[in-house]
């Protein structure tokens, strides 16, 4: 798993916006891009072969047909009391 020590850094000046997931304390990075549309976050992360993290290429788009991990998360509406 990813472990409990996961942080991230974003660069919103890039197109598409870039995100680096920082794994553990040894500086390993998982490269990706993201977009936020209202309450929906779309992440596209590089696919990494075991032992080849240094060879990963940052995704350049959100194409589900490419070999890359696509994650969509939507924040739920607040509960009505």
C-alpha distance (Angstrom), angle and dihedral (degrees) to the residues before:
residue distance angle dihedral
X1 . . .
X2 3.76 . .
X3 3.78 93.0 .
X4 3.76 125.9 -139.0
X5 3.81 96.7 -73.7
X6 3.81 104.3 79.8
X7 3.78 123.9 140.1
X8 3.76 131.6 162.5
X9 3.77 142.4 -150.5
X10 3.80 125.6 -155.2
X11 3.79 135.2 -161.6
X12 3.80 108.5 -159.7
X13 3.82 91.9 177.4
X14 3.82 91.7 73.9
X15 3.80 125.5 83.1
X16 2.93 109.3 -105.0
X17 3.79 95.2 24.4
X18 3.81 112.3 -108.3
X19 3.80 129.8 -132.9
X20 3.79 129.3 -172.6
X21 3.80 117.0 -163.2
X22 3.80 108.1 -151.9
X23 3.79 110.5 -148.1
X24 3.78 120.8 -154.3
X25 3.77 122.6 -33.0
X26 3.81 98.9 -64.3
X27 3.80 98.2 81.6
X28 3.80 98.2 -105.4
X29 3.81 111.0 158.8
X30 3.79 132.8 -157.1
X31 3.81 108.1 -158.1
X32 3.77 125.1 -143.1
X33 3.78 149.7 138.9
X34 3.79 129.2 -122.1
X35 3.78 143.5 -168.4
X36 3.78 130.1 -163.9
X37 3.79 118.5 -153.4
X38 3.79 111.5 177.6
X39 3.81 105.2 -60.1
X40 3.82 94.5 -14.3
X41 3.80 121.6 96.4
X42 3.80 118.6 -167.5
X43 3.80 118.2 -165.9
X44 3.78 125.3 -173.1
X45 3.80 114.0 -169.2
X46 3.78 132.1 -173.5
X47 3.79 117.3 -103.8
X48 3.81 107.7 -121.3
X49 3.78 124.6 -157.3
X50 3.79 112.9 -140.5
X51 3.79 109.3 -87.0
X52 3.81 93.6 8.3
X53 3.81 103.3 88.9
X54 3.81 90.3 127.5
X55 3.83 89.9 61.2
X56 3.81 96.1 54.5
X57 3.80 119.4 123.3
X58 3.81 121.0 -146.0
X59 3.82 111.4 -116.8
X60 3.80 114.6 -111.5
X61 3.82 98.5 -159.7
X62 3.80 144.4 8.4
X63 3.83 97.8 -101.9
X64 3.84 108.3 151.4
X65 3.83 90.6 -159.0
X66 3.82 93.0 65.3
X67 3.80 124.5 84.8
X68 3.80 96.5 -97.4
X69 3.80 135.5 105.1
X70 3.81 114.7 -101.6
X71 3.81 119.1 -165.7
X72 3.80 125.9 -180.0
X73 3.80 120.8 -170.6
X74 3.80 126.5 -180.0
X75 3.78 123.1 -162.8
X76 3.79 108.6 -127.9
X77 3.79 119.4 -119.5
X78 3.81 113.4 -101.3
X79 3.79 113.7 -89.8
X80 3.78 114.4 -100.5
X81 3.79 113.5 -127.4
